[in-house]
Amino acid sequence: MHTRRDTRPPAHPDIRLIVTDMDGTLLDADGGVPAGLWPLLKELRRRSIVFSPASGRQYATLAHLFEGADEGMVYIAENGALVVRDGVELSSDPLDPAVSARLVTRVRELAAKGGDVGVVVCGKRSAYTERDDDAFLAEVAKYYRAHRVVDDATAVDDEIIKVAVLDFGGAEESAPALAEFSGTHRVVVSGKHWIDVMNRTTDKGVAVRRLQRDMGIGPEQTMAFGDYLNDLEMLDTADWSFAMANAHPDILRRARHTAPAHTEDGVLRTIKNVLGI
């Protein structure tokens, strides 16, 4: 585990890969891509630096956000369960359909007991929900551009790579209700109201390390930015790891450096500072 050491790292290392979380990290207070990112992406490409959004969001959502500006970009989607570059799948880690069905059943039970919860079954082509009220679908739409309401989320015709639970009452408080899966799968609180369940072989860090091997680079050539618990393993892959000023306390303890808050263009400002742009 890293300990925090410096908020002003020395500038101009040989960075080849920049990996950043989205919500609470790269995106602004309104959930939009900062306008200053577009010219920065062009400069990063000119320097042959790969930029990689790493998010719990689905691939379709990420690709829409960066449409027209994503040449050479590597999308680490669904917390690492699906990795895509220039429209080509680099890797994926599908869930056993029986596990997905058990998770759906468990969330149904929580809802029947009065929990303000719903399940999102995340396939490669689309996300699938059973709950169809406006509040739930509005929250789902923020992260899953391609989503459908179905009668039975245990029987969708897709390759399932993650199951997400949306709990309006608070994810950290409700995560113990999924403890039965934590021994065999990765159960991670990925946001204030979100819990993601994936294979134990899936996380953002695994995806980044695979990408580093493919690129022939190491942690000393990698920058990573994060703010929440699903970013912990990703930060461990980079010597240049940054916790946003608004980050969860565990992230602030884990990262080597700090960056200004996402509301202050922290990712962009830090990249420019470190690379001398």
C-alpha positions as a printed NumPy array, in Angstrom:
array([[  0.   ,   0.   ,   0.   ],
       [  1.305,   3.431,  -0.904],
       [  1.598,   6.249,   1.599],
       [  1.054,   9.837,   0.583],
       [  4.309,  11.641,   0.043],
       [  4.126,  14.666,  -2.209],
       [  1.556,  17.02 ,  -3.686],
       [  4.049,  18.572,  -6.125],
       [  5.904,  15.808,  -7.966],
       [  8.928,  16.601, -10.126],
       [  7.937,  17.428, -13.675],
       [  8.551,  15.959, -17.111],
       [  8.926,  12.179, -16.662],
       [  8.679,   9.839, -19.689],
       [  4.944,   9.139, -19.449],
       [  3.532,   6.744, -22.068],
       [  0.103,   5.948, -20.559],
       [ -2.437,   8.125, -18.729],
       [ -5.37 ,   6.339, -17.09 ],
       [ -8.204,   8.242, -15.451],
       [-11.45 ,   7.471, -13.719],
       [-14.414,   9.506, -14.95 ],
       [-17.027,  10.463, -12.331],
       [-15.566,  12.577,  -9.558],
       [-12.21 ,  12.566, -11.335],
       [-12.069,  13.711, -14.964],
       [-15.653,  14.885, -15.422],
       [-16.715,  18.298, -14.155],
       [-19.379,  19.097, -11.573],
       [-22.111,  18.706, -14.205],
       [-20.82 ,  15.318, -15.35 ],
       [-19.392,  16.698, -18.58 ],
       [-16.   ,  16.358, -20.241],
       [-13.958,  19.52 , -19.543],
       [-13.586,  21.61 , -22.705],
       [ -9.846,  21.799, -22.191],
       [ -9.466,  18.063, -22.69 ],
       [ -9.963,  18.155, -26.47 ],
       [ -6.82 ,  20.138, -27.348],
       [ -4.914,  18.205, -24.684],
       [ -5.827,  14.891, -26.349],
       [ -4.329,  16.137, -29.605],
       [ -1.104,  17.04 , -27.821],
       [ -0.961,  13.662, -26.091],
       [ -1.359,  11.88 , -29.434],
       [  1.403,  14.048, -30.876],
       [  3.633,  12.853, -28.039],
       [  2.555,   9.195, -28.562],
       [  0.974,   9.058, -25.089],
       [ -2.026,   6.734, -24.799],
       [ -5.031,   8.178, -22.971],
       [ -7.349,   5.695, -21.276],
       [-10.684,   6.448, -19.573],
       [-11.202,   3.782, -16.892],
       [-14.716,   3.661, -15.518],
       [-17.553,   1.626, -14.142],
       [-19.536,   3.047, -17.058],
       [-20.263,   0.849, -20.05 ],
       [-18.283,   1.025, -23.27 ],
       [-21.179,   2.553, -25.246],
       [-21.386,   5.446, -22.785],
       [-17.658,   6.133, -22.834],
       [-17.458,   5.919, -26.633],
       [-20.295,   8.441, -26.924],
       [-18.555,  10.89 , -24.581],
       [-15.373,  10.854, -26.663],
       [-16.934,  10.326, -30.091],
       [-14.774,  11.792, -32.839],
       [-11.782,  12.339, -30.557],
       [-10.869,   8.799, -29.507],
       [ -8.331,   7.677, -32.095],
       [ -5.886,   5.375, -30.322],
       [ -7.742,   5.742, -27.02 ],
       [ -8.13 ,   2.66 , -24.827],
       [-11.485,   2.344, -23.064],
       [-11.371,   0.419, -19.796],
       [-15.109,  -0.057, -19.301],
       [-17.235,  -1.786, -16.649],
       [-14.401,  -1.467, -14.084],
       [-12.061,  -3.425, -16.336],
       [-14.434,  -6.182, -17.451],
       [-14.291,  -4.908, -21.047],
       [-11.328,  -3.175, -22.73 ],
       [-11.659,  -1.729, -26.234],
       [ -9.319,   0.226, -28.527],
       [-10.418,   1.755, -31.847],
       [-13.576,  -0.367, -31.799],
       [-11.687,  -3.64 , -31.277],
       [-12.107,  -5.65 , -28.075],
       [ -8.754,  -6.182, -26.392],
       [-10.039,  -8.215, -23.453],
       [-13.132,  -9.133, -21.472],
       [-13.976, -11.216, -18.417],
       [-17.546, -12.572, -18.632],
       [-19.511, -13.649, -15.565],
       [-21.013, -17.091, -15.188],
       [-24.724, -16.65 , -16.106],
       [-25.696, -18.625, -13.006],
       [-23.901, -16.07 , -10.813],
       [-25.615, -13.207, -12.605],
       [-28.99 , -14.891, -12.016],
       [-28.232, -15.35 ,  -8.298],
       [-27.364, -11.668,  -7.989],
       [-30.597, -10.626,  -9.675],
       [-32.548, -12.858,  -7.31 ],
       [-30.729, -11.418,  -4.293],
       [-31.524,  -7.834,  -5.3  ],
       [-35.164,  -8.783,  -5.859],
       [-35.2  , -10.076,  -2.268],
       [-33.707,  -6.832,  -0.955],
       [-36.359,  -4.835,  -2.82 ],
       [-39.124,  -7.069,  -1.471],
       [-37.9  ,  -6.255,   2.046],
       [-38.316,  -2.541,   1.383],
       [-34.902,  -1.583,   0.025],
       [-34.843,   1.199,  -2.556],
       [-32.66 ,  -0.893,  -4.824],
       [-32.538,  -2.19 ,  -8.369],
       [-30.238,  -4.338, -10.454],
       [-28.449,  -3.583, -13.729],
       [-27.21 ,  -6.623, -15.622],
       [-24.356,  -5.388, -17.801],
       [-23.888,  -7.16 , -21.108],
       [-21.48 ,  -6.406, -23.911],
       [-24.273,  -5.084, -26.149],
       [-26.545,  -3.448, -23.577],
       [-27.44 ,  -3.087, -19.904],
       [-30.68 ,  -4.656, -18.69 ],
       [-32.978,  -3.621, -15.836],
       [-36.237,  -4.887, -14.404],
       [-37.073,  -1.77 , -12.435],
       [-38.648,   0.834, -14.728],
       [-39.55 ,   3.888, -12.606],
       [-38.32 ,   7.284, -13.789],
       [-35.932,   7.928, -10.899],
       [-34.181,   4.606, -11.369],
       [-33.917,   4.85 , -15.147],
       [-32.649,   8.434, -14.967],
       [-29.768,   7.322, -12.751],
       [-29.051,   4.29 , -14.922],
       [-28.947,   6.45 , -18.055],
       [-26.047,   8.481, -16.648],
       [-23.753,   5.466, -16.835],
       [-25.418,   3.1  , -19.322],
       [-26.28 ,   4.759, -22.615],
       [-27.399,   1.431, -24.06 ],
       [-29.985,   0.014, -21.67 ],
       [-33.272,  -1.874, -21.896],
       [-36.061,  -2.727, -19.483],
       [-36.792,  -6.455, -19.494],
       [-39.264,  -8.681, -17.697],
       [-36.591, -11.117, -16.512],
       [-32.966,  -9.976, -16.132],
       [-31.873, -13.56 , -15.466],
       [-32.663, -14.559, -19.05 ],
       [-31.098, -11.908, -21.281],
       [-29.435, -12.941, -24.54 ],
       [-26.055, -11.297, -24.088],
       [-22.584, -11.991, -22.674],
       [-22.737, -10.65 , -19.113],
       [-19.588,  -8.968, -17.809],
       [-20.816,  -7.25 , -14.631],
       [-23.844,  -6.9  , -12.384],
       [-24.409,  -3.492, -10.793],
       [-26.694,  -2.678,  -7.886],
       [-28.152,   0.799,  -7.519],
       [-29.134,   1.551,  -3.934],
       [-30.615,   4.985,  -3.325],
       [-30.142,   4.427,   0.406],
       [-26.338,   4.261,   0.14 ],
       [-23.987,   1.673,  -1.285],
       [-21.474,   1.33 ,   1.56 ],
       [-24.26 ,   0.604,   4.024],
       [-25.92 ,  -2.028,   1.809],
       [-22.802,  -3.794,   0.483],
       [-22.836,  -6.342,   3.37 ],
       [-26.096,  -7.692,   1.955],
       [-24.018,  -9.05 ,  -0.942],
       [-21.396, -10.609,   1.317],
       [-22.281, -14.104,   0.097],
       [-20.622, -13.222,  -3.214],
       [-17.481, -11.609,  -1.83 ],
       [-15.707, -14.914,  -1.246],
       [-15.824, -15.884,  -4.906],
       [-16.271, -12.578,  -6.738],
       [-15.191,  -8.968,  -6.524],
       [-17.824,  -6.842,  -4.771],
       [-16.795,  -3.191,  -4.918],
       [-18.468,   0.056,  -3.918],
       [-17.957,   2.14 ,  -7.055],
       [-19.948,   5.218,  -6.062],
       [-22.177,   6.667,  -3.374],
       [-25.141,   4.608,  -4.583],
       [-23.487,   1.897,  -6.704],
       [-22.095,  -1.57 ,  -6.01 ],
       [-20.454,  -3.578,  -8.804],
       [-20.013,  -7.351,  -8.802],
       [-17.494,  -8.914, -11.195],
       [-15.185, -11.879, -11.418],
       [-12.337, -11.822,  -8.91 ],
       [ -9.983, -11.566, -11.886],
       [-11.567,  -8.236, -12.892],
       [-10.629,  -4.752, -11.752],
       [ -9.186,  -1.613, -13.31 ],
       [ -5.706,  -2.524, -12.115],
       [ -5.732,  -5.88 , -13.918],
       [ -6.755,  -4.117, -17.126],
       [ -4.016,  -1.5  , -16.775],
       [ -1.307,  -4.095, -16.113],
       [ -2.348,  -6.036, -19.209],
       [ -2.187,  -2.826, -21.209],
       [  1.238,  -2.014, -19.788],
       [  2.506,  -5.44 , -20.875],
       [  1.096,  -4.939, -24.365],
       [  2.753,  -1.517, -24.602],
       [  6.046,  -2.674, -23.102],
       [  6.007,  -0.034, -20.372],
       [  6.103,  -0.001, -16.579],
       [  4.594,   1.866, -13.628],
       [  7.22 ,   4.602, -13.92 ],
       [  5.744,   5.532, -17.321],
       [  2.135,   5.49 , -16.143],
       [ -0.091,   8.195, -14.639],
       [ -3.364,   7.264, -12.941],
       [ -6.123,   9.394, -11.43 ],
       [ -8.967,   8.255,  -9.179],
       [-11.398,   9.243,  -6.474],
       [-13.337,   6.192,  -5.297],
       [-12.888,   2.632,  -4.03 ],
       [-13.042,   0.984,  -7.453],
       [ -9.869,   2.933,  -8.329],
       [ -7.643,   1.445,  -5.617],
       [ -6.018,  -1.296,  -7.714],
       [ -5.601,   1.054, -10.674],
       [ -3.605,   3.498,  -8.57 ],
       [ -1.235,   0.683,  -7.603],
       [ -0.213,   0.255, -11.259],
       [  1.284,   3.743, -11.545],
       [  4.249,   5.429,  -9.907],
       [  2.474,   8.644, -10.882],
       [ -0.762,   7.919,  -8.996],
       [ -2.995,  10.829,  -8.043],
       [ -5.927,  11.021,  -5.652],
       [ -8.297,  13.863,  -6.395],
       [ -8.675,  16.364,  -3.558],
       [-12.328,  15.294,  -3.343],
       [-11.436,  11.58 ,  -3.126],
       [-12.582,   8.942,  -0.665],
       [-10.217,   8.798,   2.367],
       [ -8.934,   5.351,   1.346],
       [ -7.947,   6.724,  -2.053],
       [ -6.177,   9.692,  -0.478],
       [ -4.162,   7.282,   1.65 ],
       [ -3.341,   4.956,  -1.267],
       [ -2.148,   7.397,  -3.941],
       [  1.394,   8.743,  -4.098],
       [  0.284,  12.283,  -4.96 ],
       [ -2.757,  14.526,  -4.856],
       [ -4.434,  16.499,  -7.637],
       [ -6.905,  19.391,  -7.424],
       [-10.583,  18.447,  -7.23 ],
       [-12.512,  17.394, -10.317],
       [-14.456,  20.656, -10.042],
       [-11.149,  22.485, -10.57 ],
       [ -9.991,  20.592, -13.698],
       [ -7.597,  18.639, -11.512],
       [ -6.736,  15.946, -14.052],
       [ -5.998,  18.396, -16.873],
       [ -4.007,  20.754, -14.681],
       [ -1.908,  17.919, -13.296],
       [ -1.161,  16.372, -16.686],
       [ -0.04 ,  19.724, -18.032],
       [  2.093,  20.388, -14.976],
       [  3.82 ,  17.007, -14.944],
       [  4.412,  16.905, -18.714],
       [  5.294,  20.561, -19.072],
       [  2.486,  21.322, -21.507]])
